[in-house]
């Protein structure tokens, strides 16, 4: 059972990192103000907010990367808490 939470947590972290990079790429493609790629984690909340505004403006609804980002980080946090409570 513990292995399931470890695998699910690692997979969620991988999806989280991939989603972060995709949101950064989306903003750069739209010529939005972005900092260096090295500082992506420092500005991620601003990037998420900009991504949400841009996709809502372009399509009328929030883009799927926003929901994937929120879902993956929450699953990773839940797995972490369960693993800490288990030990």
C-alpha positions in Angstrom: 0.0 0.0 0.0 2.8 2.4 0.8 4.3 1.7 -2.6 1.2 2.9 -4.3 1.4 6.3 -2.5 5.1 6.6 -3.3 4.5 5.9 -7.0 1.4 8.2 -7.2 3.3 11.0 -5.4 6.3 10.7 -7.7 4.1 10.7 -10.8 2.2 13.7 -9.5 5.5 15.6 -9.0 6.5 14.7 -12.5 3.2 16.0 -13.9 3.6 19.1 -11.7 7.0 19.9 -13.1 5.9 19.2 -16.7 2.8 21.4 -16.3 5.0 24.3 -14.8 7.3 24.1 -17.9 4.3 24.0 -20.3 2.7 27.1 -18.7 6.1 28.9 -18.9 6.3 28.0 -22.6 2.8 29.1 -23.2 3.5 32.5 -21.7 6.7 32.9 -23.6 5.0 32.0 -26.9 2.5 34.8 -26.2 5.3 37.3 -25.5 4.3 37.8 -21.9 6.8 39.1 -19.4 8.7 36.0 -18.0 11.9 35.9 -16.1 14.7 33.5 -16.7 13.9 29.8 -16.8 16.2 29.3 -13.7 13.8 31.4 -11.6 10.6 29.6 -12.8 9.7 28.3 -9.3 10.0 31.8 -7.8 7.5 33.3 -10.2 5.2 30.3 -10.7 2.2 31.8 -8.9 2.4 34.9 -11.1 2.7 32.6 -14.2 -0.3 30.6 -13.1 -2.4 33.7 -12.7 -1.3 35.1 -16.1 -2.0 31.8 -17.8 -5.5 31.7 -16.2 -6.3 35.2 -17.4 -4.9 34.7 -20.9 -6.7 31.4 -21.6 -10.0 32.8 -20.2 -9.6 35.8 -22.4 -8.7 33.8 -25.5 -11.2 30.9 -25.2 -13.7 32.0 -22.6 -12.7 29.3 -20.2 -9.6 28.5 -18.1 -7.0 26.2 -19.9 -6.5 22.6 -18.9 -2.9 23.2 -17.7 -4.2 25.3 -14.8 -6.4 22.4 -13.6 -3.7 19.8 -14.2 -1.3 22.0 -12.2 -3.6 22.3 -9.2 -4.7 18.7 -9.3 -1.1 17.3 -9.5 0.3 19.4 -6.6 -2.7 18.5 -4.4 -2.3 14.8 -5.1 1.4 15.1 -4.3 0.7 16.9 -1.1 -1.9 14.3 0.0 0.5 11.5 -0.7 3.2 13.2 1.3 0.8 13.7 4.3 -0.3 10.1 4.1 3.3 8.8 4.0 4.2 11.0 7.0 1.2 9.8 9.0 1.9 6.2 8.1 5.5 6.4 9.5 
